[in-house]
Structure formats: structure tokens, C-alpha cells
Amino acid sequence: MTGRIALYTILMVFTVSLFSSCITNKQKKYLQEEDHAAYDMVPFEQYRLRINDEITYYLMTTNHESQALYNPGSGASGGGGGSYRIYEDGTVYLPFLGQVKVVDLTVREVQNFLTAKFKEVVPDATVRVALVNNYFYVLGDGGKGQYYMYKEKLNIFQALAMAGDISSIGDKKHIKIIRKTLDGTDEVKTFDLRKESIVESEYYYVRPNDVIYIPTNPNSFFRIESLSSFVSMFVAPLSLIFLVINTFN
């Protein structure tokens, strides 16, 4: 009799713990209304170049000789393929121009500066500048990989959609972004993607070099996502337990 009571107790504890480990709709749903602790709205700002970023440029002019002369070739100074890295002092070394300080400038500001400099020798010069390392990265239960930022204002939902969205056992409450500061160091930001106030917050727009990490939901015990997955996964073990209990009758 004592053995049967012990088995019933084990069965009850086991079942309750499994049900409590299921992931609820509240844990999975995006853009939930919140009563307090909403994120502050932060206006979008253009990305400012950081140490170790790489840029490239292309000079356009009707003077074909000048175009061939001044455009990046092998990129012998600062990196191959016509890309130029921003050094610790915040400068890049560009052919014909020498050391140019670009850290904390936007791509457009660098573009305007280089256009003005080249106009001194090529009157109709127009320069186009691009960020070479214009990528973000996703790790964890949101897929994994490197993704190109195809537009300037790429938001977190678009970025995760590119990676295949967060899995059903991903923890949307504790998303982490590793983000570069102006001096090239890393800082880690943690936020709740389920909050409606995420829109237009400091976490909404993805920046170049961002590493987005999605941890596994701690409630995904045995990767149980719902009642149906619980039933399908544990019908056989529970049947075995009932069989053992019956042997004590």
C-alpha cells in the first residue's frame, strides 16, 4: 500500500512539473500591451563610424583619366579590395588624401567630405561611400548566420525574419544584443521583445556589427512547447507508470 502511494505521489509531481514547464502564449506573443516599465522612445540616428569599421569609396567624373587614377584599386593601404579600415586613432589612410579622420561621422558626412576634397583636383567629382562591414549576426534559438543590412532603417523584426524568426522555444523576454561603441568596444544590451514599446526604442533598429543572441526559454523543459507536445512526448512513459502501479494492486 505504501509503495502504491509513493508511486502516485511521484506521478503527480512529475505531471505537475511537466505542465508547468510548457511555454505559454504570453511568453511567445509579440507586441503585448504593458502597464508599466515601457521602453523610452529614441529617435532614429544614422550609424556613426566606429574604430575597426571598413569603408570603401568610388569617385565619379566625366574625366576618365581622373576616374581611373583616383578610384581605389588594390587597396594597398588599409585593406585589400579597395576597403579601408578605421584605425585606433579614428582615421583611415586613403590614397592621394593621406590620413582622414572619419570616426563618429556618418557615411553621408564622409561622402560629402571626400567629394569636397576631390573637387579641388577634379571639378566635377562626386564620391559615393559605403560601409564594407554592413552586416549583423544572429545566434541561438533564432537561427545563426551573418546577414547583409539591405537598408539603413532595418528593424529587429525584419532582421529576425531574415534569420528565420525565433524558434518556438526561444526566450523573447531576454534577447541580447552585443553592440559596438564608438571606440570599438562591445556592450551588451538585454531587452524584452514582447513589449509593444519596443517599437521606436533604442532596441528597435539594428545597427551594423550587431550580434543578436536569442537564449532558450527556461520553461522549455525537454523542449515542451505546448500541451499537445507534452501529450505526444509522454503518453508512452505515463502508460508504463500506470502499468507499474497496477502491479502493486
LINKARA-V171995 format. One record per residue. N is the residue number from 1. RES is the residue in one small letter. SS is DSSP state (helix for helix, strand for strand, loop for the rest). PHI is phi in whole degrees, -180 to 180 (NA if undefined). D_LAST is the distance of its C-alpha to the last C-alpha in whole Angstrom. Layout:
# LINKARA-V171995
n,res,ss,phi,d_last
N,RES,SS,PHI,D_LAST
N,RES,SS,PHI,D_LAST
This chain:
# LINKARA-V171995
n,res,ss,phi,d_last
1,m,loop,NA,8
2,t,helix,-63,11
3,g,helix,-64,10
4,r,helix,-67,8
5,i,helix,-64,11
6,a,helix,-64,13
7,l,helix,-68,12
8,y,helix,-63,12
9,t,helix,-65,16
10,i,helix,-61,17
11,l,helix,-61,16
12,m,helix,-65,18
13,v,helix,-63,21
14,f,helix,-62,21
15,t,helix,-67,21
16,v,helix,-62,24
17,s,helix,-65,26
18,l,helix,-70,26
19,f,helix,-65,27
20,s,helix,-70,30
21,s,loop,-89,31
22,c,loop,-70,32
23,i,loop,-85,36
24,t,loop,-86,37
25,n,helix,-64,40
26,k,helix,-63,42
27,q,helix,-76,42
28,k,helix,-105,43
29,k,loop,-75,46
30,y,loop,-85,50
31,l,loop,53,53
32,q,strand,-83,51
33,e,loop,-69,53
34,e,loop,-130,53
35,d,loop,-87,54
36,h,loop,-155,55
37,a,loop,56,56
38,a,loop,-74,57
39,y,loop,-75,59
40,d,loop,-71,63
41,m,loop,-78,65
42,v,loop,-127,67
43,p,loop,-59,70
44,f,loop,-67,70
45,e,loop,-125,72
46,q,loop,-62,73
47,y,loop,-63,72
48,r,strand,-108,74
49,l,loop,-62,75
50,r,loop,-120,73
51,i,loop,-59,74
52,n,loop,80,73
53,d,loop,-65,73
54,e,strand,-125,75
55,i,strand,-124,77
56,t,strand,-140,80
57,y,strand,-142,83
58,y,strand,-140,85
59,l,strand,-96,89
60,m,strand,-113,90
61,t,loop,-160,94
62,t,loop,-78,96
63,n,loop,-87,98
64,h,helix,-65,96
65,e,helix,-66,98
66,s,helix,-66,96
67,q,helix,-64,93
68,a,helix,-69,93
69,l,helix,-75,94
70,y,helix,-95,92
71,n,loop,-78,89
72,p,loop,-58,86
73,g,loop,-110,86
74,s,loop,-81,84
75,g,loop,66,83
76,a,loop,-61,85
77,s,loop,-104,84
78,g,loop,103,81
79,g,loop,145,79
80,g,helix,-71,79
81,g,helix,73,79
82,g,helix,80,81
83,s,loop,-106,79
84,y,strand,-132,79
85,r,strand,-86,77
86,i,loop,-84,78
87,y,loop,-81,78
88,e,loop,-59,77
89,d,loop,-86,81
90,g,loop,85,80
91,t,strand,-114,82
92,v,strand,-119,82
93,y,strand,-104,85
94,l,strand,-110,87
95,p,loop,-55,89
96,f,loop,75,93
97,l,loop,-112,91
98,g,strand,78,90
99,q,strand,-73,88
100,v,strand,-127,86
101,k,strand,-82,84
102,v,loop,-128,81
103,v,loop,-61,78
104,d,loop,74,77
105,l,loop,-101,79
106,t,strand,-81,78
107,v,helix,-59,78
108,r,helix,-65,81
109,e,helix,-66,83
110,v,helix,-65,83
111,q,helix,-60,84
112,n,helix,-65,87
113,f,helix,-64,88
114,l,helix,-67,88
115,t,helix,-60,90
116,a,helix,-64,93
117,k,helix,-66,93
118,f,helix,-72,94
119,k,helix,-64,96
120,e,loop,-67,98
121,v,loop,-118,99
122,v,loop,-129,98
123,p,loop,-53,99
124,d,loop,-100,97
125,a,loop,-66,94
126,t,strand,-134,90
127,v,strand,-113,87
128,r,strand,-112,84
129,v,strand,-117,81
130,a,strand,-137,77
131,l,strand,-86,74
132,v,loop,-72,73
133,n,loop,-87,70
134,n,loop,-89,69
135,y,strand,-132,65
136,f,strand,-127,62
137,y,strand,-132,59
138,v,strand,-127,55
139,l,strand,-134,52
140,g,strand,94,48
141,d,loop,-84,46
142,g,loop,-129,49
143,g,loop,90,50
144,k,loop,-156,53
145,g,strand,149,56
146,q,strand,-105,60
147,y,strand,-131,61
148,y,strand,-80,65
149,m,loop,-84,66
150,y,loop,-78,68
151,k,loop,-149,69
152,e,loop,-70,70
153,k,loop,-99,68
154,l,loop,-97,64
155,n,strand,-91,62
156,i,helix,-62,58
157,f,helix,-70,56
158,q,helix,-64,59
159,a,helix,-64,58
160,l,helix,-70,55
161,a,helix,-64,55
162,m,helix,-63,57
163,a,loop,-88,55
164,g,loop,104,52
165,d,loop,70,51
166,i,loop,-78,48
167,s,loop,-67,44
168,s,loop,-67,42
169,i,loop,-110,40
170,g,strand,-73,44
171,d,loop,-91,44
172,k,helix,-73,47
173,k,helix,-81,47
174,h,helix,-128,48
175,i,strand,-68,51
176,k,strand,-119,53
177,i,strand,-122,57
178,i,strand,-95,59
179,r,strand,-126,62
180,k,strand,-77,66
181,t,loop,-92,68
182,l,loop,-60,72
183,d,loop,-87,72
184,g,loop,90,70
185,t,loop,-84,67
186,d,strand,-101,63
187,e,strand,-131,62
188,v,strand,-107,58
189,k,strand,-118,57
190,t,strand,-118,54
191,f,strand,-149,53
192,d,loop,-102,51
193,l,loop,-72,52
194,r,loop,-79,50
195,k,strand,-73,53
196,e,helix,-65,55
197,s,helix,-74,58
198,i,helix,-61,57
199,v,loop,-65,60
200,e,loop,68,64
201,s,loop,-89,62
202,e,loop,-68,63
203,y,loop,-96,60
204,y,loop,-72,61
205,y,strand,-96,63
206,v,loop,-81,63
207,r,loop,-114,65
208,p,loop,-53,66
209,n,loop,79,65
210,d,loop,-60,62
211,v,strand,-112,58
212,i,strand,-100,55
213,y,strand,-116,52
214,i,strand,-113,49
215,p,loop,-75,46
216,t,strand,-81,42
217,n,loop,-61,40
218,p,loop,-63,38
219,n,loop,-87,36
220,s,loop,-89,35
221,f,helix,-61,32
222,f,helix,55,31
223,r,helix,61,34
224,i,loop,-81,32
225,e,loop,-107,35
226,s,loop,-162,33
227,l,helix,-61,30
228,s,helix,-64,31
229,s,helix,-68,31
230,f,helix,-62,28
231,v,helix,-61,26
232,s,helix,-66,27
233,m,helix,-85,27
234,f,helix,-120,23
235,v,helix,-61,22
236,a,helix,-64,21
237,p,helix,-60,19
238,l,helix,-66,17
239,s,helix,-62,16
240,l,helix,-66,15
241,i,helix,-64,13
242,f,helix,-62,11
243,l,helix,-65,10
244,v,helix,-66,9
245,i,helix,-60,7
246,n,helix,-64,5
247,t,helix,-69,6
248,f,loop,-87,4
249,n,loop,-72,0
